[in-house]
Amino acid sequence: MLLITLYRYELKKLFYAKVNLIALAGTIMMIVFLVISSISEIQPVSREAAKELDGRAVDGQLIGELKPAMKVENGSTVIKINAEYEKYVPIIDVITSVTGYDRDLTQLQGTEFYDLREQEMNKRIEEQRLSEREKEFWLSQEAQVSKPFVYHYHSGPANMLKSFQALGFFILLLSVVGLSGVYARETSDNMNQLLLCSRYGKKELYLIKFGAGLTWILAVAMLVVLAIFIPFSYVYGMEGMEEMLQLVKPFSMLPYTLGHMLALYMGIYLLAAVLYASVTMLLSVITQNHLAVTCGLLGYLLFDLFVEFPDQYGLLQRIWLLRPNAVLMNTGFSNYRLIHLAGRLFFNYQAALIIYALISITALLIGRKKYHKLQVGN
């Protein structure tokens, strides 16, 4: 019972700490602001207008219906959207994400859209220097993707899927702010020796603090997701979970639905939160200095934001693309590199889930050993 009381006390410290409350409130406000801004910037298309095209194949006939709204200026296509063509906006997004605007789309015929998509995918495969085995694997995946694409309303799930690209950064920041002092605060307050010589100062307290930290980060992660989900579901609804991924990410060769990918991204996001929390608390144990932990992890965040390895550095790129923010942004969409383990091929996200879990467990064990060495009378 006393251990449960200690666990509740540690949770209370995290949930009621002013800096944590301010960081969480600021993050949610920023996310809501960004969501509202993105909604206002997107070409307004009512559900009713978009649903007029439900079940239509993205083919030459549908593209032909758009051509009266197109005109070519200096070799680029300009599409004028008025009330008559409002319903076509989601289709235009799919087409132009493959073709771009820097060509004469008025000459686009029949299956040329799919030919251009295939050419671009083959170009990326060559640039990424995939092995023959990897090429064969992706071709088998692409063979399962239905063509022509069939449009159904999917704005809610589509916007949710795109939003995961930013969530990894926010959850890392919250982990830094909220958990960098979990094991270091008593040292800075000159309470560490009293704590470490207490009855539960050894492994029990370490595990209680670690468990409380994971509970806090997962709760915070869910609140951050809700800050995105609620506005999007209110404005767009969540219809379209069963629609093909290629309506949002045309260059993906994964034969999955938007619902499948949202569930997968949610799992990656929560496990990434656990990973960040575990590493943050490990550094807190090792350094016994929350400022050092904060500076170190913010330095990593800057490195994450601005450093990329080009395609010719295949191994380094594979490793670097396993970091959480890269997986949430690039998995199976435009980077087709696969991970080779035990003679098998794995998607980035499959390998990442295993690696994140292993790193979190390793951080727990190393931190426990380090914390034990701090004990009085060890």
C-alpha positions in Angstrom: 0.0 0.0 0.0 2.9 2.4 0.8 4.4 1.7 -2.6 1.1 2.7 -4.3 1.0 5.8 -2.1 4.6 6.7 -3.3 3.5 6.1 -6.9 0.6 8.4 -6.5 2.8 11.0 -4.9 5.3 10.9 -7.8 2.4 11.2 -10.3 1.1 14.2 -8.4 4.5 15.8 -8.5 4.5 15.5 -12.3 0.9 16.4 -13.0 0.9 19.4 -10.7 4.3 20.8 -11.3 3.8 24.4 -12.6 6.5 24.0 -15.3 4.8 20.9 -16.6 1.3 22.5 -16.6 2.6 25.5 -18.4 4.5 23.4 -21.0 1.5 21.2 -21.6 -0.9 24.1 -21.9 1.4 26.0 -24.2 1.9 22.9 -26.4 -1.9 22.3 -26.7 -2.6 25.9 -27.5 0.1 25.9 -30.1 -1.2 22.7 -31.7 -4.8 24.0 -31.7 -3.6 27.2 -33.3 -1.6 25.3 -36.0 -4.6 23.1 -36.7 -7.0 26.1 -37.0 -4.5 27.8 -39.3 -4.1 24.7 -41.5 -7.9 24.5 -41.7 -8.2 28.1 -42.7 -5.5 27.8 -45.4 -6.9 24.7 -47.0 -9.2 25.3 -50.0 -12.7 25.1 -48.3 -14.6 22.1 -49.7 -17.8 21.0 -48.1 -18.4 17.3 -47.4 -21.5 17.5 -49.6 -19.5 18.9 -52.6 -16.7 16.4 -52.2 -19.1 13.5 -51.8 -20.5 14.2 -55.3 -17.4 12.4 -56.6 -17.5 9.5 -54.2 -16.8 6.2 -56.1 -15.2 8.0 -59.1 -12.1 6.5 -60.6 -9.1 8.8 -61.0 -8.8 8.2 -64.7 -8.7 10.0 -68.0 -12.4 10.8 -67.9 -12.2 12.5 -64.5 -9.0 14.4 -65.5 -10.8 15.5 -68.7 -13.6 17.1 -66.6 -10.9 19.4 -65.0 -9.4 20.6 -68.2 -11.8 23.5 -68.8 -10.6 25.0 -65.5 -6.9 24.7 -66.6 -4.8 27.1 -68.5 -1.1 27.1 -69.3 1.2 30.0 -68.5 4.9 29.9 -69.2 4.9 26.1 -69.4 3.1 25.7 -66.0 -0.5 24.8 -65.4 -2.8 27.1 -63.5 -6.1 25.7 -62.2 -8.8 28.2 -61.5 -11.2 26.9 -58.8 -14.7 28.4 -58.7 -17.9 27.1 -57.3 -18.4 24.7 -60.2 -15.0 23.0 -59.6 -14.9 23.2 -55.8 -15.8 19.5 -55.5 -12.7 18.6 -57.6 -10.2 20.1 -55.1 -9.3 16.7 -53.4 -8.9 15.1 -56.8 -6.6 18.0 -58.0 -4.5 17.5 -54.9 -4.0 13.8 -55.7 -3.1 14.5 -59.4 -0.8 17.4 -58.8 1.1 15.7 -56.0 2.3 13.3 -58.7 2.5 15.6 -61.8 3.3 18.9 -60.2 2.1 22.2 -61.8 5.3 22.7 -63.9 3.9 20.9 -67.0 1.0 21.2 -69.4 -1.7 19.2 -67.6 -4.2 20.0 -70.4 -2.4 17.3 -72.4 -2.7 14.6 -69.7 -4.4 11.6 -71.2 -5.8 8.3 -70.1 -3.3 6.3 -67.9 -0.5 8.9 -68.2 -1.1 9.9 -64.6 -0.2 6.4 -63.5 2.8 6.3 -65.9 4.2 9.4 -64.4 3.7 8.0 -60.9 5.5 4.9 -61.8 8.4 6.8 -63.5 8.9 8.9 -60.3 8.9 5.8 -58.1 11.4 4.1 -60.3 13.6 7.3 -60.2 13.5 7.3 -56.4 14.3 3.6 -56.3 17.4 4.2 -58.5 18.5 7.2 -56.5 18.2 5.2 -53.3 20.3 2.4 -54.8 18.0 -0.4 -53.7 19.1 -4.0 -54.1 17.4 -6.3 -56.6 15.8 -8.1 -53.6 14.4 -4.8 -52.3 13.1 -3.9 -55.8 11.3 -7.2 -56.1 9.8 -6.8 -52.6 8.4 -3.3 -53.4 7.1 -4.5 -56.8 5.2 -7.2 -55.0 3.7 -4.6 -52.7 2.8 -2.2 -55.5 1.1 -5.1 -57.4 -1.5 -5.2 -54.5 -2.3 -1.4 -54.9 -5.6 -1.1 -56.8 -5.5 1.0 -59.9 -7.1 3.2 -61.0 -7.4 4.9 -57.7 -11.0 5.3 -56.5 -11.9 8.5 -54.7 -14.0 8.6 -51.6 -14.2 11.4 -49.0 -11.4 11.1 -46.5 -10.4 14.6 -45.4 -10.5 13.8 -41.6 -8.2 10.8 -41.6 -6.0 12.4 -44.2 -5.3 15.5 -42.1 -4.8 13.4 -39.0 -2.2 11.2 -40.8 -0.3 14.3 -42.0 -0.3 15.8 -38.5 1.8 13.0 -37.0 4.7 14.5 -38.7 4.9 17.3 -36.1 3.8 15.3 -33.0 7.2 13.7 -32.4 8.9 17.0 -31.9 6.2 18.2 -29.4 6.4 15.0 -27.3 10.2 15.2 -27.2 10.0 18.8 -25.9 7.4 17.8 -23.2 9.6 14.9 -22.2 12.6 17.2 -21.8 10.6 19.7 -19.7 8.7 17.3 -17.6 11.1 14.4 -16.9 14.6 15.8 -17.0 14.4 16.4 -13.2 12.7 13.2 -12.2 15.9 11.8 -10.7 18.0 15.0 -10.5 15.7 17.3 -8.7 16.5 15.9 -5.2 20.2 16.5 -5.9 19.6 20.1 -6.8 17.4 20.5 -3.7 20.1 18.8 -1.5 17.6 16.1 -0.6 19.3 13.2 -2.4 21.2 11.7 0.6 18.1 11.7 2.8 16.1 10.0 0.0 18.7 7.5 -0.9 19.2 6.1 2.6 15.4 5.7 3.2 13.7 2.3 3.3 12.5 2.4 -0.3 15.4 4.4 -1.6 16.8 1.6 -3.7 15.1 -0.3 -6.5 11.5 0.3 -5.3 11.8 4.1 -5.6 13.6 3.9 -8.9 10.9 1.8 -10.5 8.2 3.9 -9.0 9.7 7.1 -10.4 10.2 5.4 -13.8 6.6 4.1 -13.9 5.2 7.5 -12.9 7.3 9.1 -15.7 5.9 6.7 -18.3 2.4 7.2 -17.1 2.8 11.0 -17.3 4.3 11.0 -20.8 1.6 8.6 -22.2 -1.2 10.7 -20.6 0.3 13.9 -22.1 0.8 12.2 -25.5 -2.9 11.3 -25.6 -3.9 14.9 -24.7 -1.7 16.2 -27.5 -3.4 13.8 -30.0 -6.8 14.9 -28.8 -5.9 18.5 -29.4 -5.6 17.6 -33.1 -8.3 15.0 -33.3 -11.1 17.1 -31.9 -10.9 20.0 -34.3 -10.3 17.8 -37.3 -13.2 15.4 -36.5 -15.5 18.4 -35.9 -14.6 20.1 -39.1 -14.1 17.2 -41.5 -15.5 14.1 -39.7 -13.6 10.8 -39.6 -15.2 9.1 -42.6 -12.8 7.4 -45.0 -10.7 5.2 -42.6 -11.1 2.3 -45.1 -9.9 4.3 -48.1 -6.5 3.6 -49.8 -3.4 5.3 -48.5 -2.4 6.5 -52.0 -5.2 9.1 -51.9 -3.0 10.9 -49.4 0.5 9.6 -50.2 0.4 8.7 -53.9 4.0 7.5 -54.0 3.5 5.0 -51.3 3.6 1.4 -52.5 2.1 0.1 -49.2 -1.3 -1.6 -49.9 -2.9 -0.3 -46.7 -5.8 1.9 -45.8 -5.8 5.2 -44.0 -7.2 3.5 -40.9 -4.4 1.0 -40.9 -1.8 3.7 -41.1 -3.4 5.8 -38.4 -3.4 2.9 -36.0 0.2 2.1 -36.9 1.3 5.8 -36.5 -0.5 6.0 -33.2 1.5 2.9 -31.9 4.8 4.4 -33.2 4.0 7.8 -31.6 3.2 6.3 -28.2 6.2 4.0 -28.3 8.4 7.0 -29.3 7.0 8.9 -26.3 8.1 5.9 -24.1 11.5 6.0 -25.8 12.0 9.7 -25.2 10.8 9.4 -21.6 13.1 6.4 -20.9 16.2 8.2 -22.4 15.4 11.4 -20.6 15.1 9.7 -17.2 18.2 7.7 -17.8 20.2 10.9 -18.5 18.6 12.4 -15.3 20.0 9.5 -13.3 23.4 9.6 -14.9 24.0 13.4 -14.8 22.0 14.3 -11.6 21.5 17.6 -13.4 18.3 18.5 -15.1 19.8 21.5 -16.9 22.4 19.3 -18.5 19.7 16.8 -19.6 17.6 19.6 -21.0 20.5 21.2 -23.0 21.6 17.8 -24.3 18.2 16.8 -25.6 17.5 20.2 -27.1 20.8 19.9 -28.9 19.7 16.5 -30.3 16.4 18.1 -31.4 18.3 20.7 -33.4 20.4 18.0 -34.9 17.3 16.0 -35.8 15.7 19.0 -37.5 18.6 20.0 -39.7 20.8 17.0 -40.4 20.0 14.6 -43.3 22.3 12.0 -45.0 22.2 11.9 -48.8 21.3 8.7 -50.7 24.8 7.7 -51.3 25.4 7.1 -47.6 23.1 4.1 -47.6 23.9 2.6 -44.2 24.0 5.9 -42.3 20.8 6.9 -44.0 19.1 3.7 -43.0 20.1 4.1 -39.3 19.3 7.8 -39.2 15.8 7.2 -40.7 15.0 4.9 -37.8 14.7 7.9 -35.4 11.1 8.6 -34.3 10.6 11.8 -36.2 11.9 10.3 -39.4 9.7 7.3 -39.1 6.6 9.4 -38.4 7.4 11.5 -41.5 8.7 9.1 -44.1 7.6 5.5 -43.4 6.9 3.8 -46.7 6.0 6.9 -48.6 8.9 8.3 -50.5 11.9 6.5 -49.0 11.9 2.8 -50.0 15.0 1.6 -48.1 14.4 -1.6 -46.1 16.1 -3.0 -43.0 17.9 -6.3 -43.4 17.7 -8.4 -40.2 18.3 -12.1 -39.9 18.0 -12.6 -43.6 14.6 -10.9 -43.8 13.4 -7.5 -45.0 11.6 -5.1 -42.7 9.9 -1.8 -43.2 11.3 1.1 -41.3 8.5 1.2 -38.8 8.7 -2.6 -38.1 12.4 -2.3 -37.2 11.8 1.0 -35.3 9.1 -0.6 -33.1 11.5 -3.3 -32.0 14.5 -0.9 -31.6 12.5 1.6 -29.5 11.3 -1.1 -27.2 14.8 -2.5 -26.8 16.3 1.0 -26.1 13.6 1.7 -23.5 14.2 -1.6 -21.7 18.0 -1.0 -21.8 17.5 2.5 -20.4 15.5 1.1 -17.6 18.1 -1.5 -16.7 21.1 0.9 -17.0 19.4 3.6 -15.0 18.5 1.1 -12.3 22.1 0.0 -12.0 23.3 3.6 -11.9 20.7 4.6 -9.3 21.7 1.6 -7.1 25.3 2.9 -7.1 24.1 6.2 -5.7 22.6 4.5 -2.6 24.0 5.2 0.8 25.7 2.1 2.2 25.7 0.4 -1.2 
